[in-house]
């Protein structure tokens, strides 16, 4: 893999991971559209993509570092400090994130080999990118009433449903952030609150995937590991800037905020699907 290919992959990953447009779908379609078949055929392709996700996870961890420190302080608080309203809300939100992470861990663990084969199937990404877009458009239309809840107002049952929706992102074309935000909006969260919960939820699942896949980089062709590290750094910077932008975007757009991303997914999915039948 050349440096310029690595940089393109990293920038696309860093931007699309947080935007509700499926980073995995773009990661599958990019080498197909640009005619890089040898990259997808490389057994280190999936671990390389995971390394880019690690860069994204680190960026999210840095961006929401204060939130995670508050969660940890609340979890280990005792006595009167543990009984304050703020501490109880933070503690509940932490455990909601834990519960919401479990479905993807279980489903991904049981079907890891099956899901891995989909990463080399561009038309699967095209079709589900269209589906992802339709869900965003319809979800924005049906759930556009102004929510007023915060993440800690969710029940643990609702957190499991959000986690199940997150599991759809194991299929290329489905966006993790799109599905979890739709889940949050479905249960009355504000757009900004749904985005924050979605971004916080991304960190443990991405790091978990890294634990499983990154060791495979040791068996990758010579030069792949340095490229993966460079890609992870670039993806992390792009992801941090994307998070900064989106948190401000969802704070000021409480109506039809997801619709533009939905139209984008439908256009890209349909466009690439038509292209696949022409070439």
ZAPAKOL-222637 format. One line per 3 residues: number of its first residue (from 1); for each residue z, x, y of N, C-alpha, C, O. Coordinates in pm, whole numbers, plus 50000, padded with zeros to 5 digits. Layout:
ZAPAKOL-222637
NUM> Z,X,Y,Z,X,Y,Z,X,Y,Z,X,Y; ...
END
This chain:
ZAPAKOL-222637
1> 50000,50085,49881,50000,50000,50000,50000,50088,50124,50079,50182,50134; 49911,50058,50219,49903,50136,50342,50009,50090,50442,50063,49979,50432; 50037,50177,50538,50138,50146,50638,50101,50021,50717,50186,49937,50745
4> 49974,50009,50754,49934,49895,50836,49946,49764,50758,49974,49659,50817; 49925,49769,50626,49945,49650,50544,50093,49614,50539,50129,49496,50545; 50176,49715,50526,50320,49693,50524,50367,49627,50653,50447,49533,50650
7> 50318,49677,50767,50360,49623,50896,50315,49478,50913,50389,49396,50967; 50195,49446,50866,50147,49308,50874,50235,49216,50790,50278,49111,50836; 50262,49258,50665,50349,49180,50577,50486,49160,50641,50541,49050,50638
10> 50540,49267,50697,50676,49262,50753,50684,49168,50872,50778,49090,50884; 50585,49176,50961,50586,49089,51078,50571,48943,51038,50640,48856,51092; 50481,48916,50944,50463,48778,50898,50590,48727,50832,50631,48613,50856
13> 50652,48810,50749,50776,48770,50683,50888,48744,50784,50955,48642,50777; 50906,48837,50876,51015,48823,50972,51002,48700,51059,51101,48637,51095; 50878,48665,51092,50854,48548,51177,50863,48419,51097,50926,48322,51140
16> 50800,48417,50979,50788,48291,50905,50911,48255,50823,50926,48139,50784; 51001,48350,50796,51120,48318,50717,51208,48215,50787,51262,48125,50722; 51222,48227,50919,51309,48135,50992,51233,48014,51042,51288,47904,51047
19> 51107,48032,51080,51026,47917,51116,51004,47833,50990,50987,47889,50882; 51005,47701,51002,50996,47615,50882,50854,47603,50827,50803,47493,50808; 50791,47719,50801,50651,47719,50760,50628,47801,50632,50514,47835,50601
22> 50733,47833,50560,50728,47900,50430,50682,48046,50438,50562,48074,50441; 50777,48134,50442,50746,48277,50442,50686,48319,50308,50596,48403,50304; 50736,48261,50199,50683,48296,50067,50538,48249,50054,50453,48321,50001
25> 50511,48128,50103,50375,48079,50102,50280,48171,50178,50170,48200,50132; 50324,48216,50294,50242,48308,50373,50229,48443,50302,50124,48507,50309; 50337,48485,50235,50333,48611,50163,50235,48609,50047,50177,48711,50011
28> 50216,48490,49987,50120,48475,49878,49978,48463,49933,49885,48520,49876; 49962,48390,50043,49828,48366,50097,49771,48486,50171,49649,48507,50173; 49857,48565,50231,49810,48677,50313,49720,48773,50236,49609,48800,50282
31> 49762,48826,50120,49673,48918,50046,49549,48848,49992,49445,48912,49973; 49559,48717,49969,49443,48642,49920,49337,48631,50030,49219,48657,50006; 49380,48591,50150,49287,48573,50262,49228,48706,50306,49110,48714,50341
34> 49310,48812,50305,49264,48943,50352,49204,49027,50240,49169,49144,50261; 49191,48967,50121,49128,49034,50006,49201,49164,49968,49142,49272,49963; 49331,49148,49941,49413,49259,49893,49462,49227,49751,49583,49220,49730
37> 49374,49206,49655,49416,49164,49520,49505,49265,49450,49592,49226,49371; 49486,49393,49477,49565,49495,49409,49713,49489,49448,49799,49533,49372; 49740,49435,49566,49879,49425,49610,49953,49320,49528,50064,49345,49480
40> 49892,49204,49511,49956,49098,49433,49968,49136,49286,50062,49094,49218; 49873,49214,49236,49877,49255,49095,49983,49360,49069,50022,49381,48954; 50029,49425,49173,50130,49530,49159,50262,49470,49112,50309,49374,49173
43> 50323,49522,49004,50451,49467,48956,50564,49481,49056,50667,49415,49042; 50546,49566,49157,50650,49583,49258,50630,49490,49377,50704,49498,49475; 50529,49401,49370,50500,49313,49483,50618,49221,49514,50659,49209,49630
46> 50672,49155,49410,50784,49064,49432,50907,49138,49485,50966,49092,49583; 50950,49251,49425,51063,49324,49482,51036,49370,49626,51128,49372,49708; 50911,49405,49657,50875,49443,49794,50899,49326,49889,50955,49344,49997
49> 50855,49206,49848,50876,49087,49930,51026,49061,49947,51071,49021,50055; 51103,49083,49840,51248,49064,49848,51310,49162,49946,51403,49127,50019; 51260,49286,49949,51311,49384,50046,51287,49337,50189,51370,49358,50276
52> 51173,49273,50212,51148,49216,50344,51250,49106,50373,51296,49092,50486; 51284,49029,50270,51386,48926,50286,51523,48987,50316,51603,48929,50389; 51550,49104,50259,51677,49171,50287,51686,49205,50436,51790,49186,50498
55> 51575,49254,50492,51572,49282,50635,51603,49157,50714,51675,49161,50814; 51547,49044,50669,51574,48916,50734,51721,48878,50723,51782,48832,50819; 51777,48896,50602,51917,48861,50580,52011,48943,50668,52108,48891,50722
58> 51981,49072,50681,52064,49159,50766,52055,49112,50911,52155,49110,50982; 51934,49075,50956,51916,49026,51092,51998,48900,51114,52062,48884,51218; 51997,48810,51016,52076,48687,51027,52225,48717,51029,52301,48655,51103
61> 52266,48812,50946,52407,48850,50940,52453,48905,51074,52563,48873,51121; 52369,48987,51136,52403,49042,51268,52406,48932,51373,52497,48927,51455; 52305,48843,51370,52296,48738,51471,52416,48643,51464,52469,48601,51566
64> 52457,48611,51341,52567,48516,51322,52696,48587,51279,52780,48528,51212; 52709,48713,51317,52825,48791,51274,52957,48726,51316,53052,48722,51239; 52962,48677,51438,53085,48614,51487,53120,48493,51400,53236,48472,51366
67> 53020,48414,51364,53044,48297,51278,53105,48339,51145,53202,48280,51100; 53046,48443,51082,53097,48488,50952,53239,48544,50964,53321,48525,50874; 53268,48613,51073,53403,48665,51093,53504,48551,51111,53616,48558,51062
70> 53461,48447,51182,53547,48328,51199,53571,48262,51064,53683,48220,51034; 53465,48252,50982,53481,48192,50849,53582,48270,50766,53673,48213,50706; 53566,48402,50763,53654,48485,50681,53799,48478,50732,53893,48474,50653
73> 53814,48478,50862,53949,48468,50919,54013,48336,50880,54132,48332,50847; 53935,48229,50882,53988,48097,50847,54022,48088,50699,54124,48030,50662; 53938,48146,50614,53960,48141,50469,54088,48213,50431,54161,48167,50343
76> 54118,48325,50496,54236,48404,50461,54356,48376,50552,54460,48442,50542; 54342,48277,50641,54453,48242,50729,54564,48175,50649,54538,48113,50545; 54684,48188,50696,54799,48125,50629,54896,48071,50734,54888,48106,50851
79> 54985,47985,50691,55085,47929,50781,55024,47838,50885,54928,47766,50857; 55079,47842,51005,55032,47754,51113,54888,47786,51153,54814,47697,51195; 54849,47913,51141,54713,47951,51179,54609,47880,51093,54499,47852,51139
82> 54646,47851,50968,54552,47785,50877,54544,47636,50903,54452,47570,50855; 54640,47582,50977,54646,47438,50998,54584,47393,51130,54581,47274,51158; 54535,47485,51209,54471,47448,51335,54338,47379,51307,54275,47402,51203
85> 54295,47296,51401,54170,47222,51383,54051,47316,51367,53965,47294,51282; 54046,47420,51449,53936,47515,51443,53932,47589,51311,53824,47612,51255; 54048,47628,51261,54055,47700,51135,54013,47612,51018,53941,47657,50929
88> 54056,47488,51018,54020,47397,50909,53871,47368,50910,53808,47361,50804; 53812,47351,51031,53668,47325,51041,53588,47444,50993,53488,47428,50922; 53631,47565,51031,53560,47686,50989,53572,47707,50839,53476,47745,50772
91> 53691,47682,50785,53713,47699,50642,53626,47601,50562,53567,47638,50461; 53620,47476,50608,53538,47378,50537,53391,47416,50543,53319,47404,50444; 53346,47462,50661,53205,47499,50674,53170,47615,50581,53061,47618,50524
94> 53262,47708,50566,53239,47821,50475,53220,47771,50332,53127,47812,50264; 53309,47682,50287,53299,47633,50150,53179,47541,50132,53125,47531,50022; 53137,47473,50237,53014,47395,50231,52894,47487,50207,52804,47453,50130
97> 52892,47602,50272,52786,47699,50253,52786,47753,50110,52681,47771,50049; 52906,47776,50057,52918,47825,49918,52861,47721,49821,52782,47754,49733; 52903,47596,49839,52858,47488,49751,52707,47468,49762,52639,47448,49661
100> 52654,47473,49885,52511,47452,49906,52426,47565,49849,52307,47547,49825; 52486,47681,49828,52414,47796,49772,52398,47784,49621,52302,47837,49564; 52491,47716,49555,52495,47713,49409,52368,47657,49342,52321,47716,49245
103> 52311,47545,49390,52193,47492,49321,52078,47591,49309,52017,47603,49203; 52048,47663,49417,51939,47760,49414,51971,47876,49320,51882,47929,49254; 52098,47915,49314,52139,48023,49224,52117,47981,49079,52063,48058,48999
106> 52159,47860,49045,52147,47812,48907,52000,47788,48871,51953,47836,48768; 51929,47715,48956,51789,47682,48926,51702,47808,48926,51617,47826,48839; 51724,47894,49025,51648,48018,49031,51677,48109,48913,51587,48175,48861
109> 51803,48113,48870,51840,48197,48757,51780,48149,48626,51738,48230,48543; 51776,48017,48608,51723,47962,48484,51571,47971,48476,51514,47985,48369; 51506,47962,48593,51360,47959,48592,51296,48078,48661,51185,48067,48714
112> 51365,48192,48662,51318,48307,48738,51179,48353,48693,51096,48386,48778; 51152,48355,48562,51022,48402,48513,50911,48303,48548,50801,48343,48583; 50941,48175,48537,50842,48073,48568,50807,48075,48716,50689,48069,48752
115> 50907,48085,48800,50882,48086,48944,50807,48212,48984,50724,48209,49076; 50835,48324,48917,50769,48450,48951,50619,48442,48931,50543,48504,49005; 50573,48365,48830,50429,48353,48805,50358,48280,48918,50238,48300,48939
118> 50430,48196,48990,50369,48119,49099,50334,48207,49218,50251,48169,49302; 50397,48325,49227,50371,48413,49340,50230,48472,49335,50181,48524,49435; 50166,48463,49221,50030,48514,49209,49929,48399,49202,49816,48419,49157
121> 49970,48280,49246,49884,48163,49240,49864,48106,49381,49940,48017,49422; 49765,48155,49455,49747,48113,49595,49730,47963,49614,49782,47906,49710; 49657,47896,49522,49632,47753,49542,49760,47671,49531,49771,47564,49592
124> 49856,47718,49454,49987,47651,49450,50051,47656,49588,50105,47556,49636; 50045,47773,49653,50101,47788,49787,50027,47699,49887,50089,47641,49976; 49896,47689,49873,49817,47607,49964,49856,47460,49956,49879,47394,50058
127> 49865,47410,49833,49897,47268,49812,50037,47236,49863,50057,47137,49933; 50133,47320,49827,50271,47289,49867,50298,47320,50014,50394,47268,50072; 50214,47402,50074,50224,47421,50219,50184,47291,50290,50245,47253,50390
130> 50083,47224,50236,50043,47093,50291,50157,46993,50272,50191,46918,50364; 50215,46991,50152,50327,46900,50125,50443,46929,50218,50506,46836,50270; 50472,47056,50240,50579,47096,50330,50553,47042,50471,50644,46992,50537
133> 50427,47052,50515,50392,47002,50647,50408,46851,50659,50459,46801,50759; 50365,46779,50555,50378,46633,50556,50524,46592,50561,50560,46498,50632; 50608,46662,50485,50753,46631,50487,50811,46654,50626,50892,46575,50673
136> 50770,46761,50692,50819,46789,50827,50777,46679,50924,50858,46631,51004; 50651,46639,50915,50601,46536,51007,50670,46403,50983,50716,46339,51078; 50677,46361,50857,50742,46234,50825,50892,46240,50851,50951,46145,50903
139> 50953,46354,50815,51097,46368,50839,51131,46362,50986,51230,46301,51025; 51048,46426,51068,51070,46424,51212,51057,46282,51266,51127,46243,51359; 50966,46205,51207,50942,46068,51252,51053,45974,51207,51102,45892,51285
142> 51093,45987,51081,51192,45896,51025,51334,45931,51064,51421,45844,51070; 51359,46061,51092,51495,46106,51121,51512,46145,51267,51604,46220,51301; 51423,46095,51354,51424,46142,51493,51538,46084,51576,51558,46124,51691
145> 51613,45990,51518,51730,45942,51590,51821,46062,51618,51833,46154,51537; 51884,46058,51732,51968,46172,51771,52093,46180,51684,52176,46089,51686; 52105,46288,51610,52226,46310,51531,52337,46361,51620,52312,46417,51727
148> 52459,46343,51577,52573,46388,51657,52677,46460,51573,52789,46484,51619; 52642,46496,51449,52739,46560,51361,52725,46711,51363,52620,46765,51396; 52835,46777,51327,52837,46922,51312,52839,46954,51161,52871,46867,51080
151> 52805,47077,51124,52800,47111,50981,52928,47078,50904,52922,47035,50788; 53044,47099,50967,53169,47073,50896,53193,46924,50870,53284,46887,50796; 53110,46837,50931,53122,46694,50905,53053,46652,50776,53071,46539,50731
154> 52975,46741,50717,52911,46712,50590,53014,46700,50480,53121,46761,50488; 52983,46623,50377,53068,46619,50258,53015,46724,50160,52906,46776,50178; 53093,46754,50059,53048,46853,49961,52932,46798,49877,52848,46875,49830
157> 52928,46669,49858,52816,46609,49788,52688,46623,49868,52581,46650,49812; 52698,46605,49998,52582,46622,50085,52537,46767,50088,52418,46796,50094; 52633,46859,50083,52600,47002,50080,52521,47036,49953,52430,47119,49958
160> 52557,46974,49841,52484,46997,49716,52339,46949,49729,52247,47016,49682; 52320,46833,49794,52184,46782,49814,52104,46878,49900,51987,46906,49871; 52164,46929,50007,52096,47027,50091,52062,47151,50010,51954,47209,50026
163> 52153,47191,49921,52127,47305,49834,52013,47280,49737,51934,47370,49709; 52004,47157,49686,51894,47122,49597,51761,47126,49671,51660,47171,49618; 51763,47080,49796,51642,47086,49878,51603,47232,49904,51484,47266,49906
166> 51703,47317,49923,51676,47458,49943,51605,47517,49821,51522,47607,49834; 51638,47467,49703,51581,47519,49579,51430,47499,49573,51361,47571,49500; 51378,47403,49649,51234,47381,49650,51159,47504,49701,51042,47524,49669
169> 51228,47586,49781,51165,47706,49837,51135,47810,49730,51069,47910,49758; 51182,47789,49608,51145,47878,49498,50997,47862,49464,50937,47947,49398; 50938,47751,49512,50795,47726,49493,50722,47770,49620,50752,47719,49727
172> 50627,47864,49611,50554,47908,49730,50488,47791,49803,50422,47708,49741; 50507,47786,49932,50454,47677,50013,50564,47591,50071,50551,47539,50181; 50673,47575,49996,50789,47503,50047,50872,47600,50131,50899,47713,50090
175> 50912,47555,50249,50994,47638,50337,51141,47609,50315,51183,47493,50318; 51219,47713,50294,51363,47696,50275,51426,47636,50400,51505,47542,50391; 51392,47690,50516,51452,47640,50640,51406,47497,50668,51484,47417,50720
178> 51281,47464,50635,51232,47328,50657,51310,47229,50573,51357,47127,50624; 51325,47260,50444,51392,47166,50353,51540,47149,50388,51592,47038,50384; 51607,47259,50422,51750,47248,50452,51773,47180,50587,51871,47109,50605
181> 51682,47201,50682,51695,47132,50810,51671,46982,50794,51742,46901,50852; 51570,46946,50714,51545,46804,50687,51668,46741,50621,51706,46629,50653; 51730,46815,50528,51852,46767,50464,51964,46746,50564,52034,46645,50559
184> 51980,46841,50656,52084,46828,50757,52059,46711,50850,52151,46636,50882; 51933,46693,50892,51899,46581,50980,51920,46448,50907,51962,46349,50968; 51892,46447,50778,51909,46326,50697,52054,46279,50699,52081,46159,50691
187> 52146,46374,50710,52288,46338,50711,52348,46337,50851,52470,46340,50868; 52261,46332,50953,52308,46309,51089,52341,46431,51172,52403,46418,51278; 52301,46550,51127,52326,46669,51208,52229,46673,51327,52117,46623,51318
190> 52274,46731,51435,52183,46758,51547,52082,46864,51504,52107,46938,51410; 51968,46872,51573,51868,46972,51539,51929,47112,51543,51908,47191,51451; 52003,47143,51648,52060,47276,51660,52161,47303,51549,52164,47412,51493
193> 52244,47202,51518,52344,47218,51411,52275,47234,51275,52319,47314,51192; 52168,47158,51253,52094,47169,51127,52031,47307,51114,52029,47365,51006; 51979,47359,51226,51918,47492,51224,52022,47599,51197,51999,47692,51119
196> 52137,47587,51261,52244,47686,51241,52292,47687,51097,52309,47793,51037; 52313,47568,51040,52358,47560,50901,52252,47618,50808,52284,47687,50711; 52125,47589,50838,52014,47641,50757,52009,47793,50762,51991,47858,50658
199> 52023,47850,50880,52014,47995,50895,52134,48066,50832,52120,48173,50773; 52252,48005,50844,52370,48062,50779,52355,48057,50627,52398,48148,50557; 52295,47950,50578,52277,47932,50434,52178,48032,50376,52180,48061,50256
202> 52090,48084,50462,51986,48177,50414,52046,48309,50366,51997,48367,50270; 52150,48357,50432,52201,48491,50406,52245,48513,50261,52198,48608,50199; 52334,48429,50204,52379,48457,50067,52268,48444,49963,52266,48520,49867
205> 52176,48349,49980,52072,48329,49879,51972,48443,49882,51922,48485,49778; 51941,48495,50001,51847,48607,50012,51909,48734,49954,51843,48808,49882; 52035,48758,49986,52102,48876,49932,52117,48866,49781,52111,48966,49711
208> 52137,48744,49732,52147,48726,49588,52016,48759,49518,52016,48821,49412; 51905,48718,49578,51774,48751,49522,51751,48901,49523,51690,48956,49431; 51802,48967,49626,51785,49112,49637,51857,49184,49524,51805,49282,49471
211> 51975,49136,49488,52051,49199,49380,51971,49198,49251,51978,49292,49172; 51896,49089,49229,51818,49076,49105,51689,49157,49107,51649,49213,49005; 51624,49163,49222,51488,49218,49227,51477,49361,49278,51387,49434,49236
214> 51565,49403,49368,51549,49535,49428,51555,49651,49329,51483,49749,49348; 51637,49644,49222,51636,49756,49126,51498,49785,49067,51472,49897,49023; 51410,49685,49066,51276,49705,49010,51193,49800,49095,51093,49854,49048
217> 51233,49822,49220,51160,49914,49307,51167,50058,49255,51081,50140,49287; 51269,50088,49175,51281,50224,49119,51166,50254,49023,51132,50370,49001; 51107,50149,48967,50996,50167,48874,50861,50144,48942,50757,50141,48876
220> 50865,50128,49071,50742,50103,49145,50661,50231,49161,50717,50340,49147; 50531,50220,49189,50448,50339,49211,50502,50426,49323,50575,50378,49411; 50466,50550,49320,50513,50645,49420,50474,50598,49560,50359,50560,49584
223> 50570,50599,49650,50543,50561,49788,50578,50417,49820,50582,50381,49937; 50604,50333,49718,50634,50194,49744,50772,50175,49807,50788,50092,49896; 50871,50252,49761,51006,50237,49815,51013,50267,49964,51071,50188,50038
226> 50958,50379,50012,50960,50404,50157,50891,50293,50236,50937,50254,50343; 50780,50244,50182,50708,50136,50250,50794,50009,50255,50795,49937,50356; 50866,49983,50146,50952,49865,50142,51065,49877,50244,51103,49778,50307
229> 51118,49997,50260,51226,50019,50358,51176,50000,50500,51243,49938,50583; 51058,50053,50528,50998,50035,50661,50971,49887,50686,50998,49834,50793; 50917,49821,50583,50889,49679,50595,51015,49597,50619,51015,49504,50699
232> 51122,49632,50549,51248,49561,50568,51302,49575,50709,51354,49479,50765; 51288,49694,50767,51334,49718,50904,51254,49635,51003,51310,49570,51091; 51122,49639,50989,51035,49564,51081,51058,49414,51066,51064,49341,51166
235> 51071,49367,50941,51096,49225,50917,51229,49183,50978,51241,49072,51031; 51328,49270,50971,51459,49238,51028,51453,49221,51178,51513,49129,51233; 51382,49309,51245,51368,49299,51391,51295,49171,51429,51336,49100,51520
238> 51185,49143,51357,51109,49021,51384,51193,48896,51357,51184,48798,51431; 51274,48900,51252,51358,48786,51216,51466,48762,51321,51497,48647,51354; 51523,48869,51373,51627,48854,51476,51570,48786,51599,51631,48695,51654
241> 51451,48830,51642,51387,48771,51759,51348,48625,51731,51357,48540,51819; 51304,48598,51608,51268,48461,51571,51390,48369,51574,51382,48256,51621; 51502,48419,51523,51626,48340,51524,51670,48311,51666,51709,48199,51699
244> 51662,48412,51751,51699,48395,51893,51614,48287,51958,51665,48201,52030; 51484,48290,51930,51393,48191,51988,51422,48051,51933,51432,47956,52010; 51435,48039,51801,51450,47908,51739,51581,47840,51775,51584,47718,51793
247> 51689,47915,51786,51816,47855,51823,51809,47794,51963,51870,47691,51990; 51735,47858,52051,51715,47803,52185,51616,47688,52184,51631,47592,52259; 51516,47699,52099,51416,47592,52087,51480,47462,52039,51459,47357,52098
250> 51560,47470,51931,51620,47349,51876,51733,47295,51965,51769,47178,51955; 51786,47380,52049,51889,47333,52142,51828,47246,52251,51894,47156,52303; 51704,47273,52286,51638,47200,52395,51537,47097,52346,51481,47022,52427
253> 51513,47091,52215,51418,46994,52159,51489,46911,52053,51492,46948,51936; 51547,46800,52096,51618,46713,52003,51532,46598,51954,51580,46510,51882; 51405,46597,51992,51312,46493,51947,51180,46560,51908,51127,46641,51984
256> 51128,46527,51793,50999,46576,51745,50992,46729,51738,50885,46788,51752; 51106,46792,51715,51109,46939,51717,51037,47001,51598,50984,47112,51610; 51033,46932,51485,50972,46988,51365,50824,46955,51351,50754,47015,51270
259> 50778,46860,51429,50641,46811,51413,50535,46920,51434,50441,46928,51355; 50546,47005,51537,50444,47110,51554,50432,47201,51433,50321,47242,51396; 50545,47234,51370,50543,47319,51251,50479,47246,51133,50412,47307,51051
262> 50500,47113,51127,50440,47035,51022,50288,47033,51032,50219,47051,50932; 50236,47012,51152,50092,47013,51172,50033,47151,51140,49924,47161,51084; 50106,47255,51177,50060,47391,51147,50045,47410,50996,49944,47462,50949
265> 50147,47368,50919,50143,47385,50773,50027,47308,50711,49959,47360,50622; 50004,47186,50757,49895,47105,50703,49761,47171,50733,49674,47179,50646; 49743,47218,50856,49617,47281,50896,49591,47408,50816,49481,47429,50765
268> 49693,47494,50805,49677,47619,50731,49655,47592,50583,49568,47654,50520; 49732,47500,50527,49718,47468,50385,49581,47411,50354,49516,47456,50259; 49536,47314,50432,49404,47254,50409,49292,47356,50433,49196,47363,50357
271> 49308,47434,50539,49205,47533,50573,49187,47636,50462,49074,47666,50424; 49296,47689,50412,49287,47789,50306,49243,47729,50174,49177,47795,50094; 49280,47601,50150,49237,47535,50027,49085,47514,50026,49019,47538,49925
274> 49032,47470,50139,48887,47456,50150,48818,47591,50136,48716,47603,50069; 48876,47691,50199,48821,47826,50191,48817,47876,50047,48723,47945,50007; 48920,47842,49968,48927,47889,49829,48817,47831,49742,48778,47892,49643
277> 48767,47713,49779,48661,47652,49702,48522,47698,49748,48423,47684,49676; 48516,47752,49870,48389,47797,49924,48355,47938,49877,48241,47965,49838; 48455,48027,49882,48428,48168,49848,48422,48189,49696,48400,48301,49650
END
